[in-house]
Amino acid sequence: MGLPTIHPMALDGGDIRNVRGDPITGDRFWSKEFAQKEWDHMWKRVWHIAGRTSQLQEPGDYVIHDFMHESVICVMQDDRSIRAFYNACRHRGQRLVWDDGCQDAFTCPYHGWVWGKDGLLLDAPDPETFPQGDPVRTLRLKELQCDTWGGFIWYSMDPNAIPLLEYLAPIPELYKNWPWEKLVRVTNLTIEMECNWKFASENFSESYHTRTAHPQVPAWIDQDHWTSVFEMFPMGHGRIVQPGRPSLRDVPPEGEAAPFDAFLTPWDIDPSKYTSYEDKVNRGYKDLIEAKKRLWREKGYLHYENLVDGELVDSPHNVVFPNVTLSVLPDDVIFFRTEPHPDNPEKCTFDLWHMVFPVEGVTNVETMHGPRKVEDAAYERRAFDRGRGVPEMHGQIVFQDLSLAEGQQRGWRSQGYEDAYLSSQEVRVRRWHEVLNDYLEGRR
């Protein structure tokens, strides 16, 4: 069975010749000076996600995104476009709003200046008393670039940022067959972590750790490096594509049912028909694709309409530079995002959004956060607290990842760590750091 073809824009993420070899020193993960460089040269130039477009249904609906010491309002206009503004009054800098909501204008709680949802100042007390001229219908809130893709609202603090689709390329092309606008966010959780934000971007840029940290996964996703495709894209994004079938390294004990059976039987495939485990893995993978292509409408999987072959079964995992991860699966999309603490580089927040495609007749789904109704979830925020803050996630893949974070942070502080000693499976980790260096050193 052939591997997916590497995209023409991609560098081979398994070839050490595609990186310079920049060292990954520990101070990158705890130095306040390094964190300040990230803010000055990288965070103010990249594209950020403020929320989901589904949160904005009517003109005046808005979402707030707080990042470091900054805050941004993204608000739907009368023509249903979305514009982004800094959440600060142009008079004396007072924050205008604290929570998501809907209103036609934003009134400053300090001096009563009224800003329209298009950013124009509509009213101010005693406008004739300003020696520099009446500010009403002259001043505007400071605006940011704003765009949408994948059902996400994006903004950049850089007025000269390259267009969003160019920044994301080729990810929008790779996932053009998924109906992103139909996704329902059934988990909306922020977890406070005791580690630098880069832990997650590193972790999700390699699968070398999976057999140690996630021993349950190879029974249903083939994570062997020789069956996976590693890609590194121009803007710093990276991807791994793994077949949606078990690894042949992990044959279940005699008499024990294969976890893969649970993926075959819902599509009317009899697991007992295969002559061996190898036959079940190889032929069953193909049979599953063909069954989904044949039965998707009958079984209510209407989001399969435009998916083709591997898209119906495989597990592509994308790191969107610098801090977003998207696992784009046949039936759901898992969104991870780390954001730095405003003042302490050894802390961050980890956002987990589990988004599912509705299936006819299915009202509840299993998620890594427990069983959930297929409806937009209320926002939650918790401390990880070595796992005590999210006990229902114990044993889940993301729980296993987050459980490693604090130990990794301690190790980066140690005199025993000097630079990463990476395998060919981890080339994407060094490439990610080299793109970060390019930002900090003015090469991007």
QUISULCOR-V994757 format. One record per pair of residues at least 4 apart in sequence whose C-alpha atoms are under 7 Angstrom apart, sorted by the first residue. I is the first residue (numbers start at 1). J is the second residue. If there is no record, write none. Layout:
I|J / I|J
This chain:
3|227 / 4|229 / 6|10 / 6|231 / 9|233 / 10|231 / 10|232 / 10|233 / 11|18 / 11|231 / 11|232 / 11|233 / 12|230 / 12|231 / 12|232 / 13|230 / 13|231 / 13|232 / 13|427 / 13|428 / 14|230 / 14|424 / 14|425 / 14|427 / 15|424 / 15|427 / 16|424 / 16|427 / 19|430 / 19|431 / 22|434 / 23|419 / 24|419 / 24|420 / 25|418 / 25|419 / 26|412 / 26|413 / 26|417 / 26|418 / 27|31 / 28|34 / 29|196 / 29|345 / 29|346 / 29|412 / 30|196 / 30|345 / 30|346 / 31|35 / 31|345 / 32|36 / 32|345 / 33|37 / 34|38 / 35|39 / 35|345 / 36|40 / 37|41 / 37|440 / 38|42 / 38|43 / 38|440 / 39|43 / 39|44 / 40|44 / 41|45 / 41|439 / 41|440 / 42|46 / 42|439 / 42|440 / 44|157 / 44|158 / 45|156 / 45|157 / 45|158 / 45|161 / 46|156 / 47|154 / 47|155 / 47|156 / 48|154 / 48|155 / 48|156 / 49|152 / 49|153 / 49|154 / 49|155 / 50|64 / 50|65 / 50|153 / 50|154 / 51|63 / 51|152 / 51|153 / 52|151 / 52|152 / 52|153 / 53|151 / 53|152 / 53|153 / 56|61 / 56|62 / 56|76 / 57|61 / 58|76 / 59|76 / 59|77 / 59|78 / 59|80 / 60|75 / 60|76 / 60|77 / 60|102 / 60|103 / 60|104 / 60|117 / 61|75 / 61|76 / 61|101 / 61|102 / 61|103 / 62|73 / 62|74 / 62|75 / 62|76 / 62|100 / 62|101 / 62|102 / 63|73 / 63|74 / 63|75 / 63|100 / 63|101 / 64|71 / 64|72 / 64|73 / 64|74 / 64|99 / 64|100 / 65|71 / 65|72 / 65|73 / 66|70 / 66|71 / 66|72 / 67|71 / 68|340 / 68|341 / 68|342 / 69|342 / 71|86 / 71|87 / 72|84 / 72|85 / 72|86 / 72|87 / 73|84 / 73|85 / 73|86 / 73|87 / 74|82 / 74|83 / 74|84 / 74|85 / 75|82 / 75|83 / 75|84 / 75|117 / 76|80 / 76|81 / 76|82 / 76|83 / 77|81 / 77|82 / 77|117 / 77|118 / 82|146 / 83|146 / 84|143 / 84|144 / 84|145 / 84|146 / 84|155 / 85|141 / 85|142 / 85|143 / 85|144 / 86|141 / 86|142 / 86|143 / 87|95 / 87|96 / 87|97 / 88|93 / 88|94 / 88|95 / 88|96 / 89|93 / 89|94 / 89|95 / 89|96 / 89|108 / 89|141 / 90|141 / 94|108 / 94|110 / 96|106 / 96|107 / 96|108 / 96|109 / 104|116 / 104|117 / 105|114 / 105|115 / 105|116 / 105|117 / 106|114 / 106|115 / 106|116 / 107|112 / 107|113 / 107|114 / 107|115 / 108|112 / 108|113 / 108|114 / 112|124 / 112|125 / 113|123 / 113|124 / 114|121 / 114|122 / 114|123 / 114|124 / 115|119 / 115|120 / 115|121 / 115|122 / 116|120 / 116|121 / 116|122 / 119|140 / 119|141 / 120|137 / 120|139 / 120|140 / 120|141 / 121|136 / 121|137 / 121|138 / 121|139 / 121|140 / 122|136 / 122|137 / 123|136 / 124|136 / 127|134 / 127|135 / 127|136 / 128|134 / 130|134 / 135|139 / 144|155 / 144|156 / 144|157 / 144|159 / 145|155 / 145|156 / 145|157 / 145|159 / 146|154 / 146|155 / 146|156 / 147|153 / 147|154 / 147|155 / 147|164 / 148|152 / 148|153 / 148|154 / 149|153 / 150|180 / 150|181 / 151|180 / 151|181 / 156|161 / 162|166 / 162|167 / 163|167 / 164|168 / 165|169 / 167|235 / 168|172 / 170|174 / 171|175 / 172|176 / 177|306 / 177|307 / 178|307 / 179|303 / 182|357 / 183|355 / 183|356 / 183|357 / 184|355 / 184|356 / 184|357 / 184|374 / 184|375 / 184|376 / 185|353 / 185|354 / 185|355 / 185|356 / 185|375 / 185|376 / 185|377 / 186|354 / 186|355 / 186|372 / 186|373 / 186|374 / 186|375 / 186|376 / 186|377 / 187|353 / 187|354 / 187|377 / 188|352 / 188|353 / 188|377 / 188|378 / 188|379 / 188|380 / 189|351 / 189|352 / 189|353 / 189|379 / 189|380 / 189|381 / 190|349 / 190|350 / 190|351 / 190|352 / 190|380 / 190|381 / 190|382 / 191|349 / 191|350 / 191|351 / 191|381 / 191|382 / 191|383 / 191|384 / 192|348 / 192|349 / 192|350 / 192|382 / 192|383 / 192|384 / 193|347 / 193|348 / 193|349 / 193|350 / 193|383 / 193|384 / 194|346 / 194|347 / 194|348 / 194|406 / 195|346 / 195|347 / 195|348 / 195|405 / 195|406 / 195|409 / 196|340 / 196|345 / 196|346 / 196|347 / 196|348 / 196|409 / 197|338 / 197|339 / 197|340 / 197|348 / 198|202 / 199|203 / 199|405 / 200|204 / 200|338 / 201|205 / 201|319 / 201|323 / 202|429 / 204|319 / 205|238 / 205|319 / 205|428 / 205|429 / 206|425 / 206|426 / 206|428 / 206|429 / 208|425 / 208|426 / 209|213 / 210|214 / 210|215 / 211|215 / 213|400 / 214|397 / 214|400 / 217|221 / 218|222 / 218|223 / 218|246 / 218|247 / 218|250 / 219|246 / 219|247 / 219|250 / 219|259 / 219|260 / 220|244 / 220|245 / 220|246 / 220|259 / 220|260 / 221|242 / 221|243 / 221|244 / 221|245 / 221|246 / 221|247 / 222|242 / 222|243 / 222|244 / 222|245 / 222|246 / 222|247 / 223|228 / 223|242 / 223|247 / 224|228 / 224|247 / 225|425 / 227|242 / 228|240 / 228|241 / 228|242 / 229|240 / 229|241 / 229|242 / 230|239 / 230|240 / 230|241 / 231|238 / 231|239 / 231|240 / 232|236 / 232|237 / 232|238 / 232|239 / 232|428 / 233|237 / 233|238 / 236|321 / 236|432 / 236|435 / 237|319 / 237|320 / 237|321 / 238|318 / 238|319 / 238|320 / 238|428 / 239|316 / 239|317 / 239|318 / 239|319 / 240|316 / 240|317 / 240|318 / 241|315 / 241|316 / 241|317 / 242|314 / 242|315 / 242|316 / 243|314 / 243|315 / 244|313 / 244|314 / 244|315 / 245|281 / 245|285 / 246|260 / 246|281 / 248|278 / 251|277 / 252|256 / 252|258 / 260|264 / 261|265 / 261|271 / 264|268 / 264|269 / 264|271 / 264|288 / 265|269 / 265|270 / 267|291 / 267|292 / 274|279 / 274|280 / 275|279 / 276|280 / 277|281 / 278|282 / 279|283 / 280|284 / 281|285 / 282|286 / 283|287 / 284|288 / 285|289 / 286|290 / 287|291 / 288|292 / 289|293 / 289|309 / 289|312 / 289|313 / 290|294 / 291|295 / 292|296 / 295|299 / 296|300 / 296|301 / 296|302 / 296|304 / 297|301 / 297|302 / 300|359 / 300|360 / 301|359 / 301|360 / 303|357 / 307|311 / 307|312 / 308|312 / 310|314 / 311|330 / 312|330 / 313|330 / 314|329 / 315|328 / 315|329 / 316|327 / 316|328 / 316|329 / 317|326 / 317|327 / 317|328 / 318|325 / 318|326 / 318|327 / 319|324 / 319|325 / 319|326 / 320|324 / 320|325 / 323|337 / 323|338 / 324|336 / 324|337 / 325|335 / 325|336 / 325|337 / 326|333 / 326|334 / 326|335 / 326|336 / 327|333 / 327|334 / 327|335 / 328|332 / 328|333 / 328|334 / 329|333 / 331|356 / 331|357 / 332|355 / 332|356 / 332|357 / 333|354 / 333|355 / 333|356 / 334|353 / 334|354 / 334|355 / 335|352 / 335|353 / 335|354 / 336|350 / 336|351 / 336|352 / 336|353 / 337|350 / 337|351 / 337|352 / 338|348 / 338|349 / 338|350 / 338|351 / 339|348 / 339|349 / 339|350 / 340|345 / 340|347 / 340|348 / 340|349 / 341|345 / 341|347 / 341|348 / 358|374 / 363|373 / 363|374 / 364|371 / 364|372 / 364|373 / 364|374 / 365|371 / 365|372 / 365|373 / 365|374 / 366|370 / 366|371 / 366|372 / 367|371 / 367|372 / 368|393 / 368|396 / 369|392 / 369|393 / 370|392 / 382|389 / 383|389 / 384|388 / 384|389 / 384|390 / 385|389 / 386|403 / 387|391 / 387|403 / 393|399 / 394|399 / 395|399 / 395|400 / 396|400 / 397|401 / 398|402 / 399|403 / 400|404 / 401|405 / 404|408 / 405|409 / 406|410 / 407|411 / 408|412 / 409|413 / 410|414 / 411|417 / 412|417 / 422|426 / 427|431 / 428|432 / 429|433 / 430|434 / 431|435 / 432|436 / 433|437 / 434|438 / 435|439 / 436|440 / 437|441 / 438|442 / 438|443 / 438|444 / 439|443 / 439|444
